[in-house]
């Protein structure tokens, strides 16, 4: 990271047999350390931490644990599964904590993706159609990139606005075609935007697509269809952006929007980043 990005970057890394221990490890040796947690040092790590240092334990959970004689992570580790499940948490959550504390992956669950979307809070509320159109295009490009990366097409588009006067409006429409390319997502989002009963100053906006289905290649004829060509161009642009960085290739509508609608990714909330082959271009 220092070689490819620069001396000013800092990163603390945790390595463990599950996400819980990896997050705990990342909290040690800041700002530039690496901590590995496995069976050889697990109890030693717990002896150096407090209950509130454990990801997922807040003040309320700490009080509940204290009520049952658990005051340290070591006490927590030594508690029986049945005791945690039936007495402390009174649910399957107790069993999951028993597994997490021992390095087993108890939290990772796969859920079917039902919709993909993005939202944006405007720094300066606006009712300018041109400005809002630019923002909508960038939201659709980010949404489209995720849609294509996950291998889906969509049939529905949903748009919502929060106005400066604190009122709210939203509308969704189902289309008679599969949507795959950013330009199609944007066109239908624009149609929904134009259907607002009243154009008011917008302070927050969001767009999402739904009715997702796995992408199927278009059956090619002897005379190749324009739709297939456009989809391949879109896929090629995505590959270039994967290699050289987000928004290396962009629609003309998004010119001069580099610092608008930046990604904010929560730790542990990076499902869309899985399997991405990312490289840094010098």
C-alpha positions as CSV (number, residue, x, y, z in Angstrom):
1,X,0.0,0.0,0.0
2,X,2.8,2.4,0.8
3,X,4.6,1.6,-2.4
4,X,1.5,2.1,-4.6
5,X,-0.4,4.8,-2.7
6,X,2.2,6.7,-0.6
7,X,3.7,7.2,2.8
8,X,0.7,9.1,4.1
9,X,-1.6,6.0,4.0
10,X,-2.1,4.1,7.3
11,X,-3.8,0.8,7.8
12,X,-4.3,-1.6,10.7
13,X,-4.9,-5.2,9.7
14,X,-6.5,-8.0,11.7
15,X,-6.3,-11.7,10.6
16,X,-8.5,-14.3,12.2
17,X,-10.4,-17.4,11.5
18,X,-13.7,-15.4,11.4
19,X,-14.7,-11.8,10.7
20,X,-15.2,-11.2,14.4
21,X,-11.6,-12.0,15.3
22,X,-10.3,-10.2,12.3
23,X,-12.1,-7.0,13.4
24,X,-10.8,-7.4,16.9
25,X,-7.3,-7.9,15.6
26,X,-7.6,-4.7,13.5
27,X,-8.1,-2.7,16.7
28,X,-4.7,-3.6,18.0
29,X,-1.4,-1.9,17.2
30,X,-2.9,1.2,15.6
31,X,-2.2,3.1,13.4
32,X,0.0,0.7,11.3
33,X,-0.1,-2.8,12.8
34,X,-0.9,-6.3,11.9
35,X,-2.4,-8.8,14.4
36,X,-3.1,-12.4,13.8
37,X,-5.4,-14.2,16.2
38,X,-5.6,-18.0,16.2
39,X,-5.8,-20.8,18.7
40,X,-2.3,-20.1,20.0
41,X,-3.0,-16.6,21.3
42,X,-6.8,-16.4,21.5
43,X,-7.0,-16.4,25.3
44,X,-4.1,-14.0,25.6
45,X,-5.9,-11.6,23.4
46,X,-9.1,-11.9,25.4
47,X,-7.1,-11.2,28.6
48,X,-5.9,-7.8,27.1
49,X,-9.4,-6.7,26.1
50,X,-12.7,-5.5,27.7
51,X,-16.2,-6.6,26.9
52,X,-16.9,-3.3,25.1
53,X,-13.8,-3.9,22.9
54,X,-15.7,-6.8,21.3
55,X,-17.5,-5.9,18.1
56,X,-21.2,-6.2,18.7
57,X,-21.1,-5.7,22.5
58,X,-22.6,-2.4,23.5
59,X,-23.4,-1.0,27.0
60,X,-26.8,-2.7,27.1
61,X,-25.3,-6.1,26.3
62,X,-22.5,-5.5,28.7
63,X,-25.0,-4.9,31.5
64,X,-26.8,-8.1,30.5
65,X,-23.6,-10.1,30.7
66,X,-22.7,-8.6,34.0
67,X,-26.0,-9.6,35.5
68,X,-25.1,-13.2,34.7
69,X,-21.6,-13.0,36.2
70,X,-19.7,-12.3,33.0
71,X,-17.4,-9.4,33.4
72,X,-14.5,-10.0,31.0
73,X,-14.0,-11.6,27.6
74,X,-12.4,-14.6,29.3
75,X,-15.6,-15.1,31.4
76,X,-17.5,-14.8,28.2
77,X,-15.4,-17.4,26.5
78,X,-15.6,-19.8,29.4
79,X,-19.5,-19.6,29.6
80,X,-21.3,-22.7,28.4
81,X,-23.3,-22.6,25.1
82,X,-26.6,-23.6,26.9
83,X,-26.1,-20.9,29.5
84,X,-25.5,-18.2,26.9
85,X,-28.5,-19.3,24.8
86,X,-31.1,-20.0,27.5
87,X,-30.1,-17.6,30.3
88,X,-28.1,-14.7,29.0
89,X,-29.5,-13.9,25.5
90,X,-32.5,-16.2,25.6
91,X,-32.2,-16.8,21.9
92,X,-30.0,-18.4,19.2
93,X,-27.8,-15.3,19.5
94,X,-26.2,-16.9,22.6
95,X,-25.2,-19.9,20.5
96,X,-23.7,-17.7,17.8
97,X,-21.6,-15.8,20.4
98,X,-20.4,-19.1,21.7
99,X,-19.2,-20.0,18.2
100,X,-17.8,-16.5,17.3
101,X,-15.7,-16.4,20.5
102,X,-14.1,-19.7,19.4
103,X,-13.2,-18.5,15.9
104,X,-16.1,-20.1,14.0
105,X,-18.0,-18.0,11.4
106,X,-21.4,-17.6,12.9
107,X,-22.6,-14.3,11.3
108,X,-22.1,-14.8,7.6
109,X,-25.4,-15.5,6.0
110,X,-26.2,-15.4,2.3
111,X,-29.4,-13.6,1.3
112,X,-30.8,-13.3,-2.2
113,X,-30.4,-9.8,-3.7
114,X,-33.8,-8.3,-4.2
115,X,-32.8,-4.7,-5.2
116,X,-29.7,-2.6,-5.9
117,X,-29.6,1.1,-5.4
118,X,-27.8,4.3,-4.3
119,X,-28.9,7.5,-2.6
120,X,-27.4,10.9,-2.2
121,X,-27.9,13.9,0.1
122,X,-27.3,17.1,-1.8
123,X,-24.8,19.5,-0.3
124,X,-27.0,22.3,-1.6
125,X,-30.7,21.5,-2.2
126,X,-31.7,22.2,-5.8
127,X,-34.6,22.2,-8.2
128,X,-32.4,22.7,-11.3
129,X,-33.4,19.9,-13.7
130,X,-29.9,19.9,-15.3
131,X,-28.1,19.5,-12.0
132,X,-30.5,16.8,-10.8
133,X,-30.1,15.1,-14.2
134,X,-26.4,14.9,-13.7
135,X,-26.7,13.5,-10.2
136,X,-29.2,11.0,-11.4
137,X,-26.9,9.8,-14.1
138,X,-24.0,9.2,-11.6
139,X,-26.3,7.3,-9.3
140,X,-27.5,5.2,-12.2
141,X,-23.9,4.5,-13.3
142,X,-23.0,3.3,-9.8
143,X,-26.1,1.2,-9.6
144,X,-25.5,-0.2,-13.1
145,X,-22.0,-1.2,-12.2
146,X,-23.1,-3.1,-9.2
147,X,-26.0,-4.7,-11.2
148,X,-23.7,-5.9,-13.9
149,X,-21.0,-7.0,-11.5
150,X,-23.4,-9.2,-9.7
151,X,-24.7,-10.7,-13.0
152,X,-28.2,-9.3,-13.0
153,X,-30.7,-7.5,-15.2
154,X,-33.6,-5.5,-13.8
155,X,-37.2,-4.8,-14.9
156,X,-38.2,-2.3,-12.3
157,X,-36.9,1.2,-11.4
158,X,-37.8,3.1,-8.2
159,X,-37.0,6.7,-7.6
160,X,-37.5,8.7,-4.4
161,X,-37.0,12.3,-3.3
162,X,-37.0,14.1,0.0
163,X,-37.8,17.8,-0.6
164,X,-36.4,20.8,1.3
165,X,-39.9,21.4,2.8
166,X,-39.5,17.9,4.4
167,X,-42.1,16.3,2.3
168,X,-41.4,13.0,0.5
169,X,-42.3,11.5,-2.9
170,X,-41.5,8.2,-4.6
171,X,-42.6,6.1,-7.5
172,X,-41.6,2.8,-9.1
173,X,-42.3,1.4,-12.5
174,X,-42.0,-2.0,-14.0
175,X,-40.7,-2.1,-17.6
176,X,-41.4,-4.5,-20.5
177,X,-37.7,-5.1,-21.1
178,X,-34.6,-6.2,-19.2
179,X,-32.5,-3.3,-18.1
180,X,-28.7,-3.8,-18.1
181,X,-26.9,-0.7,-19.4
182,X,-26.5,2.5,-17.5
183,X,-28.2,4.5,-20.2
184,X,-31.4,2.4,-20.0
185,X,-31.5,2.7,-16.2
186,X,-31.0,6.5,-16.5
187,X,-33.7,7.0,-19.2
188,X,-36.4,5.2,-17.2
189,X,-35.3,7.0,-14.0
190,X,-35.6,10.3,-15.9
191,X,-39.1,9.3,-17.0
192,X,-40.1,8.7,-13.4
193,X,-38.5,12.1,-12.4
194,X,-40.7,13.8,-15.0
195,X,-43.8,12.3,-13.6
196,X,-43.5,14.2,-10.3
197,X,-46.9,15.9,-9.5
198,X,-44.9,19.0,-8.4
199,X,-41.3,20.0,-9.0
200,X,-39.9,21.2,-5.7
201,X,-36.5,21.8,-4.2
202,X,-34.8,18.4,-3.6
203,X,-32.5,17.8,-0.6
204,X,-32.1,14.0,-0.9
205,X,-32.6,11.6,-3.7
206,X,-32.3,7.8,-4.4
207,X,-32.7,5.4,-7.2
208,X,-32.9,1.6,-7.1
209,X,-33.7,-1.2,-9.5
210,X,-35.7,-4.4,-8.6
211,X,-37.3,-7.5,-10.1
212,X,-33.8,-8.8,-10.7
213,X,-33.0,-11.9,-12.7
214,X,-29.7,-13.5,-13.8
215,X,-28.3,-12.1,-16.9
216,X,-28.7,-14.2,-20.0
217,X,-26.7,-13.5,-23.1
218,X,-28.8,-12.4,-26.0
219,X,-29.0,-15.0,-28.7
220,X,-27.0,-13.7,-31.7
221,X,-28.3,-13.8,-35.2
222,X,-26.3,-13.7,-38.4
223,X,-26.9,-10.0,-38.3
224,X,-25.8,-8.9,-34.8
225,X,-28.3,-6.9,-32.9
226,X,-27.4,-3.4,-31.7
227,X,-28.6,-4.3,-28.2
228,X,-25.9,-7.0,-27.9
229,X,-23.2,-4.7,-29.2
230,X,-24.2,-2.0,-26.6
231,X,-24.2,-4.6,-23.8
232,X,-20.7,-5.7,-24.8
233,X,-19.5,-2.1,-24.9
234,X,-20.9,-1.6,-21.4
235,X,-19.1,-4.7,-20.1
236,X,-15.9,-3.5,-21.6
237,X,-16.2,-0.1,-20.0
238,X,-16.8,-1.9,-16.6
239,X,-13.6,-3.9,-17.1
240,X,-11.6,-0.8,-17.8
241,X,-13.0,0.9,-14.7
242,X,-12.2,-2.2,-12.6
243,X,-8.6,-2.1,-13.8
244,X,-7.9,1.6,-13.8
245,X,-10.2,3.0,-11.1
246,X,-13.9,4.0,-10.7
247,X,-15.2,6.4,-13.4
248,X,-12.1,6.2,-15.6
249,X,-14.6,5.9,-18.5
250,X,-17.9,7.8,-17.9
251,X,-20.9,9.1,-19.8
252,X,-20.5,12.7,-21.1
253,X,-23.3,13.7,-18.7
254,X,-21.0,13.0,-15.8
255,X,-18.1,15.3,-16.8
256,X,-16.7,17.4,-13.9
257,X,-18.4,15.3,-11.2
258,X,-15.4,13.6,-9.7
259,X,-16.1,14.7,-6.2
260,X,-19.8,14.2,-6.3
261,X,-21.6,11.1,-4.8
262,X,-18.5,9.4,-3.3
263,X,-18.7,5.9,-1.9
264,X,-19.1,5.3,1.8
265,X,-18.6,1.6,2.6
266,X,-19.2,0.4,6.2
267,X,-16.8,-2.2,7.6
268,X,-18.3,-5.6,7.1
269,X,-20.7,-4.2,4.5
270,X,-18.7,-5.0,1.4
271,X,-20.6,-7.8,-0.4
272,X,-20.4,-6.0,-3.7
273,X,-16.6,-5.8,-3.4
274,X,-16.1,-9.5,-3.3
275,X,-14.4,-11.1,-6.3
276,X,-13.5,-7.7,-7.7
277,X,-10.0,-7.8,-9.3
278,X,-8.8,-4.4,-8.3
279,X,-5.3,-3.0,-9.3
280,X,-3.8,0.4,-8.8
281,X,-2.6,2.1,-11.9
282,X,0.5,4.2,-11.4
